[in-house]
């Protein structure tokens, strides 16, 4: 995983994406991996020297940071799609969903808060509809092979490529903008943040992942993972599966109080809708959403960002992307009636999640058992890959001496 982020591009096109790291096109899978790909999903040349045999079962991996209870943007941008994959993929497809708590500690964490947020995130993965009999759901820190493979891959990862990763460059820029009177500015940038994409690559490559659902802002990290897999295979033999990108349908959910920015946990208190909010709280927050004084309801992202955000919310909750049509259907409504319709769609779309979440959270033993079982399954698969990697590099179990 990839740590989950919401793509800022509202387009629902799925096709070949040129990643910012190089100018070569990445192979992009179709919206759902088991559907026949379209012509734009089939690049002429792959970045890797190895390909997955057509008969190889699909393996899908993704991850989410333990930020606590997810908000509506997290749900529409990732979790809802994970459940769709679970429900629509053929039985042969393996699905692995990970709480990436090792990634979380690239920023300072209070131990008690991190422990609570890990549990909250695990509970919500189950509450939204992921089934343990169909998916492997686990916490990254319970699988030591993630860190071990990361170290192996870090010996192959060029520092110039890591320095060009968007996240590192943005953090570096923030540090450089600090006052010269603050000598600690650059020292706050740690090695963990710099090598973060290498751990992401290890997350993916450990499980023979064939498809990784991501937003466009994560394609650069996927290219690095593919590059490292190809480099390892060229050096030590075809051990690692080179994954393909599966662009997730981009579903933006903007802040209710600042509709030009994405919904975020760091925003104002009333700016987001969390999945554990009650119906009354959801309605209250949507009723207070920032709109405008223009008469009527119309869809125009530039001129009417607040109203357009609410129109998109209706569409995303009802699996529609014809936002202009939705706006026309609401033309005769006053703003209060329109917001009530938005709230109706959100309440209906999230129906049952809060109650299931509270039930799971109330049974700490059950949640711990789910975490333990998921980690056992993940460890078996991860250790198999790691064993092959170590043996190929000359660090595996020595073969028995010949009797001759």
C-alpha positions in Angstrom: 0.0 0.0 0.0 -0.1 1.8 -0.4 -1.4 4.5 2.1 -4.7 5.5 0.8 -5.3 9.0 -0.6 -8.1 10.6 -2.4 -7.2 11.6 -6.0 -7.7 15.3 -6.7 -8.7 14.6 -10.3 -12.5 14.4 -10.7 -12.2 12.5 -14.0 -13.4 8.9 -14.0 -11.3 8.0 -17.1 -9.2 4.9 -16.6 -6.3 4.6 -19.0 -2.6 4.8 -19.5 -1.0 7.3 -17.2 2.4 8.7 -17.7 3.9 8.9 -14.2 5.8 12.0 -13.2 9.0 10.0 -12.4 9.7 9.1 -16.0 8.1 9.5 -19.4 7.3 5.9 -20.0 3.7 4.7 -19.7 2.7 2.4 -16.9 0.4 -0.5 -17.7 -3.0 0.4 -16.2 -5.6 -2.2 -15.4 -9.3 -1.6 -16.1 -11.7 -0.3 -13.4 -12.2 -3.8 -12.2 -9.2 -6.1 -12.8 -11.3 -9.1 -14.0 -13.0 -7.1 -16.8 -11.5 -7.2 -20.2 -9.1 -4.3 -20.6 -9.7 -1.6 -23.2 -7.2 -0.8 -25.8 -5.7 2.1 -23.8 -5.0 -0.3 -21.0 -2.5 -2.2 -23.1 0.8 -0.3 -23.5 3.2 -1.4 -26.2 6.1 -1.8 -23.8 6.3 -2.7 -20.1 8.8 -1.2 -17.7 9.7 -4.6 -16.5 11.6 -7.5 -17.9 9.1 -10.1 -16.5 5.4 -10.4 -16.9 2.8 -12.3 -15.0 1.5 -15.4 -16.8 -2.1 -15.0 -18.0 -3.2 -17.9 -15.9 -1.7 -16.5 -12.7 -4.4 -15.6 -10.2 -4.9 -11.9 -9.6 -3.6 -10.6 -6.3 -4.8 -7.2 -5.1 -3.1 -5.3 -2.3 -3.9 -1.9 -0.8 -3.5 -0.2 2.6 -4.8 2.6 4.7 -3.1 4.7 7.4 -4.4 4.3 10.9 -5.8 7.8 11.2 -8.8 6.6 13.3 -12.4 6.6 12.1 -12.3 7.2 8.3 -14.3 10.1 6.9 -16.6 10.2 3.9 -13.7 11.1 1.5 -11.8 8.0 2.6 -14.9 5.8 2.2 -15.7 7.0 -1.3 -12.1 7.2 -2.5 -11.0 3.8 -1.3 -13.0 1.7 1.2 -16.2 1.5 -0.9 -14.1 0.4 -3.9 -12.4 -2.3 -1.7 -15.8 -3.7 -0.9 -16.9 -3.6 -4.5 -13.7 -5.5 -5.5 -14.5 -8.1 -2.8 -18.0 -8.6 -4.1 -17.3 -8.6 -7.8 -13.9 -10.3 -8.2 -13.9 -14.0 -9.1 -13.1 -16.4 -6.2 -9.5 -17.0 -7.5 -8.6 -13.3 -6.9 -6.7 -12.8 -3.6 -7.4 -9.6 -1.7 -5.1 -8.2 0.9 -6.0 -5.0 2.9 -3.5 -3.7 5.3 -3.5 -1.1 8.1 -0.1 0.5 7.4 1.0 1.5 10.9 4.7 1.4 10.1 4.1 4.2 7.6 2.2 6.2 10.3 5.3 6.5 12.4 7.2 8.7 9.9 5.4 11.4 11.8 5.5 11.6 15.6 2.8 9.5 17.3 1.5 9.3 20.8 1.6 5.5 21.6 -1.8 5.4 23.2 -3.4 7.4 20.3 -1.7 5.2 17.7 -2.9 2.1 19.5 -6.5 3.4 19.6 -6.5 4.5 16.0 -5.1 1.2 14.8 -8.1 -0.5 16.5 -10.6 2.1 15.1 -9.3 1.6 11.6 -9.4 -2.2 11.8 -12.9 -2.1 13.2 -14.1 0.2 10.4 -12.7 -2.0 7.7 -14.9 -4.7 9.0 -17.9 -2.4 9.5 -18.0 -1.2 5.9 -18.4 -4.7 4.7 -15.0 -6.4 4.2 -15.3 -10.1 5.0 -12.5 -12.0 6.7 -13.5 -15.2 4.9 -12.8 -13.4 1.6 -10.0 -10.9 2.4 -6.8 -11.0 4.4 -7.1 -8.0 6.7 -4.1 -7.3 8.8 -1.8 -4.7 10.5 1.5 -4.1 8.8 3.6 -4.1 12.0 2.6 -7.7 12.7 4.4 -8.9 9.6 8.2 -8.5 10.0 8.9 -9.3 6.4 7.7 -5.8 5.4 10.7 -4.3 7.1 13.1 -7.0 6.0 12.2 -6.7 2.3 12.3 -3.0 2.6 16.0 -3.2 3.6 16.8 -5.5 0.7 15.1 -3.1 -1.7 16.8 -0.1 -0.2 20.1 -1.5 -1.3 18.8 -1.3 -4.9 16.9 2.1 -4.7 18.8 5.0 -6.2 18.8 8.0 -3.9 18.2 10.4 -6.8 14.9 8.7 -7.5 13.8 8.8 -3.9 14.7 12.5 -3.8 12.4 13.1 -6.7 9.4 11.6 -4.9 6.6 14.2 -4.6 6.0 13.7 -0.9 9.7 14.1 0.0 10.0 17.2 -2.2 6.9 18.9 -0.7 8.2 18.2 2.9 11.6 19.5 1.9 10.1 22.7 0.5 8.2 23.2 3.7 11.4 22.8 5.7 13.3 25.2 3.5 10.6 27.8 3.9 11.2 27.9 7.6 12.7 30.9 9.3 16.6 31.0 9.4 16.2 31.6 13.1 14.9 28.0 13.4 18.0 25.9 13.0 15.9 22.7 13.6 13.9 23.1 10.3 15.7 20.6 8.1 16.5 18.2 11.0 12.9 17.4 11.3 13.1 15.5 8.0 13.9 11.9 8.9 15.2 9.0 7.0 11.9 7.2 7.4 10.1 9.8 5.3 12.8 9.7 2.7 12.7 5.9 2.3 8.9 5.8 2.8 8.3 4.7 -0.9 10.7 1.8 -0.5 8.6 0.4 2.3 5.5 0.9 0.1 7.3 -1.2 -2.6 8.0 -3.9 0.0 4.3 -3.9 1.1 3.3 -4.6 -2.5 6.0 -7.0 -3.7 5.8 -9.3 -0.6 2.5 -10.7 -1.7 3.0 -11.3 -5.4 0.6 -8.4 -6.0 -0.5 -8.2 -9.6 -2.8 -5.1 -9.3 -2.7 -2.1 -7.0 -5.7 0.2 -6.8 -4.4 3.8 -6.4 -5.3 7.3 -7.1 -3.2 9.2 -9.7 -1.2 10.9 -6.9 0.2 7.5 -6.0 1.2 6.3 -9.5 4.8 7.7 -9.0 5.3 5.4 -6.0 4.0 2.4 -8.0 6.5 3.1 -10.7 9.3 3.0 -8.1 8.0 -0.4 -6.9 7.9 -1.7 -10.4 11.4 -0.4 -11.1 12.8 -2.0 -7.9 11.1 -5.4 -8.8 12.5 -5.3 -12.3 16.0 -4.4 -11.0 15.9 -7.3 -8.5 14.7 -9.7 -11.1 17.4 -8.7 -13.6 20.0 -9.2 -10.9 18.9 -12.3 -9.0 16.3 -14.0 -11.2 12.6 -13.7 -11.7 11.4 -13.8 -8.1 9.2 -10.7 -7.7 6.0 -10.2 -9.5 5.9 -6.8 -11.2 2.5 -5.2 -10.4 0.3 -3.2 -12.6 -1.5 0.0 -11.5 -5.3 -0.1 -11.2 -6.4 3.5 -11.2 -9.3 3.8 -8.8 -12.3 5.9 -9.9 -11.5 9.3 -8.7 -14.2 10.5 -6.3 -13.3 13.8 -4.7 -15.1 14.8 -1.5 -14.3 18.4 -0.5 -14.5 20.1 2.8 -17.9 21.2 3.9 -16.6 24.5 5.2 -13.9 25.1 2.5 -15.1 23.4 -0.7 -12.0 24.3 -2.6 -9.9 21.9 -0.4 -10.3 18.1 0.1 -12.1 16.8 3.1 -9.4 16.2 5.8 -9.1 15.2 9.4 -6.9 18.2 9.9 -9.7 20.6 8.8 -12.2 22.4 10.9 -14.5 20.4 13.2 -17.6 20.7 11.0 -15.7 20.2 7.7 -15.9 16.5 7.5 -18.4 13.6 7.9 -17.0 10.6 9.7 -18.4 7.1 9.2 -19.3 6.9 12.9 -21.4 10.0 12.9 -25.1 9.7 13.8 -27.8 10.5 11.3 -28.6 13.7 13.2 -24.9 14.8 13.1 -24.6 14.1 9.4 -27.7 16.2 8.7 -26.5 19.0 10.9 -23.1 19.2 9.2 -24.6 19.1 5.7 -27.1 21.7 6.6 -24.2 24.0 7.7 -22.1 23.3 4.5 -20.8 26.4 2.8 -22.6 27.1 -0.5 -23.4 30.5 -2.1 -26.1 33.1 -2.7 -26.6 32.3 -6.4 -30.3 31.2 -7.0 -31.1 27.6 -7.9 -29.0 24.5 -8.1 -26.3 24.1 -10.8 -23.1 22.2 -11.3 -20.0 24.4 -11.9 -16.9 23.4 -10.0 -15.2 26.8 -10.6 -18.1 29.2 -10.0 -20.1 27.2 -7.4 -17.6 24.9 -5.6 -19.8 24.4 -2.5 -23.0 23.5 -4.4 -21.0 21.4 -6.8 -19.4 19.5 -3.9 -22.9 18.6 -2.6 -24.1 17.6 -6.1 -21.1 15.2 -6.4 -21.8 13.8 -3.0 -25.3 12.7 -4.2 -23.7 11.2 -7.3 -20.9 9.4 -5.5 -23.3 8.0 -2.8 -25.7 6.7 -5.5 -23.0 5.5 -8.0 -23.7 8.2 -10.6 -21.3 10.5 -12.3 -23.7 12.5 -14.4 -23.4 15.5 -12.0 -24.9 18.0 -14.4 -28.0 15.8 -14.8 -28.2 15.5 -11.0 -28.1 19.3 -10.6 -30.9 19.7 -13.2 -33.0 17.2 -11.2 -32.6 19.5 -8.2 -33.2 22.7 -10.0 -36.5 23.5 -8.4 -35.3 22.9 -4.9 -34.5 25.6 -2.4 -31.1 25.4 -0.7 -32.5 23.8 2.4 -34.5 21.2 0.5 -31.4 20.5 -1.7 -29.2 19.9 1.4 -31.9 17.6 2.8 -31.7 15.6 -0.4 -27.9 15.4 -0.1 -28.2 14.3 3.6 -30.7 11.6 2.6 -28.3 10.1 0.1 -25.4 10.1 2.6 -27.5 8.7 5.4 -28.8 5.9 3.1 -25.4 5.2 1.7 -23.8 4.8 5.1 -26.7 3.0 6.6 -25.7 0.3 9.2 -22.0 1.2 9.2 -22.0 3.1 12.5 -24.0 0.4 14.3 -21.7 -2.4 13.0 -18.6 -0.3 13.9 -19.8 0.2 17.5 -20.7 -3.5 17.8 -17.2 -4.6 16.7 -15.5 -1.9 18.8 -17.4 -3.2 21.8 -15.8 -6.7 21.5 -12.1 -6.1 21.9 -11.4 -9.9 22.0 -13.1 -10.3 18.6 -11.1 -7.5 17.1 -7.8 -8.9 18.4 -8.6 -12.3 17.1 -9.4 -10.9 13.6 -6.1 -9.0 13.7 -4.2 -12.1 14.8 -5.7 -14.4 12.2 -5.1 -11.8 9.4 -1.5 -11.4 10.4 -1.0 -15.2 10.4 -2.3 -15.5 6.9 -0.2 -12.5 5.7 2.9 -13.8 7.4 2.6 -17.2 5.6 2.5 -15.5 2.2 5.0 -12.8 2.9 7.6 -15.2 4.4 7.3 -17.4 1.3 8.3 -14.5 -0.9 11.0 -13.3 1.5 12.5 -16.8 1.6 12.8 -16.9 -2.1 14.4 -13.4 -2.1 16.9 -14.3 0.5 17.8 -17.6 -1.1 18.3 -15.9 -4.5 20.7 -13.4 -2.8 22.7 -16.1 -1.1 21.3 -15.6 2.3 18.7 -18.4 2.5 19.0 -21.9 3.9 22.1 -23.6 2.6 21.3 -26.6 0.4 22.1 -30.0 1.8 25.6 -31.2 0.7 25.7 -33.7 -2.1 26.1 -37.4 -1.0 28.4 -38.1 -4.0 
